Amino acid sequence: MKRKLQITPKFNLLLVLFSAAYGIFRFALSDAAADVPLQGIILTSLLDFVRFVIVMFVTSWFAREIWNRLIADIFDVRMVAYQEAITFVVALSLFTS
């Protein structure tokens, strides 16, 4: 019997944490972070993480609504769940950074 794999909140949490760690290390190892003290990097990273999470949730909601209301009607494809939309948004942000 074939098991249907689903995207879970735990998977999305790990994906978001990976994205955050990637962003932190990318900034910390860049030339822009050379003059910033460690406390500044930590504070900036925390603020960026909060901003990223808020934008991610809002963008995922819009992506799901556009997909389910427009794309699924125009093309004969299935609707997506909110967890799938979150994964799509976070993966796109990782690929484009």
VENTACOR-V677062 format. One record per residue. N is the residue number from 1. RES is the residue in three letters. SS is DSSP state (helix for helix, strand for strand, loop for the rest). BURIAL is # if it has 16 or more other C-alpha atoms within 10 Angstrom, else .. D_FIRST is the distance of its C-alpha to the first C-alpha in Angstrom with 1 decimal. Layout:
N_RES_SS_BURIAL_D_FIRST ; N_RES_SS_BURIAL_D_FIRST
This chain:
1_MET_loop_._0.0 ; 2_LYS_loop_._3.8 ; 3_ARG_loop_._6.4 ; 4_LYS_loop_._9.5 ; 5_LEU_loop_._12.5 ; 6_GLN_loop_._15.7 ; 7_ILE_loop_._19.3 ; 8_THR_loop_._20.8 ; 9_PRO_helix_._24.5 ; 10_LYS_helix_._24.3 ; 11_PHE_helix_._23.3 ; 12_ASN_helix_#_26.1 ; 13_LEU_helix_._28.5 ; 14_LEU_helix_._27.9 ; 15_LEU_helix_#_28.3 ; 16_VAL_helix_#_31.5 ; 17_LEU_helix_._32.9 ; 18_PHE_helix_._32.3 ; 19_SER_helix_#_34.1 ; 20_ALA_helix_#_36.9 ; 21_ALA_helix_._37.3 ; 22_TYR_helix_._37.4 ; 23_GLY_helix_#_40.1 ; 24_ILE_helix_#_42.1 ; 25_PHE_helix_._42.2 ; 26_ARG_helix_._42.9 ; 27_PHE_helix_._45.9 ; 28_ALA_helix_#_47.1 ; 29_LEU_loop_._47.4 ; 30_SER_loop_._49.0 ; 31_ASP_helix_._52.8 ; 32_ALA_helix_._52.8 ; 33_ALA_helix_._52.0 ; 34_ALA_loop_._54.8 ; 35_ASP_loop_._57.4 ; 36_VAL_loop_._55.1 ; 37_PRO_loop_._55.3 ; 38_LEU_helix_._52.2 ; 39_GLN_helix_._52.6 ; 40_GLY_helix_._52.6 ; 41_ILE_helix_._49.4 ; 42_ILE_helix_._47.7 ; 43_LEU_helix_._49.1 ; 44_THR_helix_._48.4 ; 45_SER_helix_#_44.8 ; 46_LEU_helix_._44.3 ; 47_LEU_helix_._45.8 ; 48_ASP_helix_._43.8 ; 49_PHE_helix_#_40.6 ; 50_VAL_helix_._41.5 ; 51_ARG_helix_._42.4 ; 52_PHE_helix_#_39.2 ; 53_VAL_helix_._37.1 ; 54_ILE_helix_._39.1 ; 55_VAL_helix_._39.0 ; 56_MET_helix_#_35.2 ; 57_PHE_helix_#_34.5 ; 58_VAL_helix_._37.0 ; 59_THR_helix_#_35.8 ; 60_SER_helix_#_32.1 ; 61_TRP_helix_#_33.1 ; 62_PHE_helix_._35.1 ; 63_ALA_helix_#_32.4 ; 64_ARG_helix_#_29.8 ; 65_GLU_helix_#_32.5 ; 66_ILE_helix_._33.6 ; 67_TRP_helix_#_30.1 ; 68_ASN_helix_#_29.1 ; 69_ARG_helix_._32.6 ; 70_LEU_helix_._33.5 ; 71_ILE_helix_._31.0 ; 72_ALA_helix_._28.3 ; 73_ASP_helix_._31.0 ; 74_ILE_helix_._32.6 ; 75_PHE_loop_._29.5 ; 76_ASP_loop_._26.5 ; 77_VAL_loop_._24.2 ; 78_ARG_loop_._22.2 ; 79_MET_loop_#_24.1 ; 80_VAL_loop_._23.7 ; 81_ALA_loop_#_23.7 ; 82_TYR_helix_#_26.5 ; 83_GLN_helix_#_24.6 ; 84_GLU_helix_#_23.5 ; 85_ALA_helix_#_27.2 ; 86_ILE_helix_#_28.4 ; 87_THR_helix_#_26.2 ; 88_PHE_helix_#_27.6 ; 89_VAL_helix_#_31.2 ; 90_VAL_helix_#_31.1 ; 91_ALA_helix_._29.6 ; 92_LEU_helix_._32.2 ; 93_SER_helix_._34.9 ; 94_LEU_helix_#_33.9 ; 95_PHE_helix_._33.9 ; 96_THR_helix_._37.2 ; 97_SER_loop_._39.0
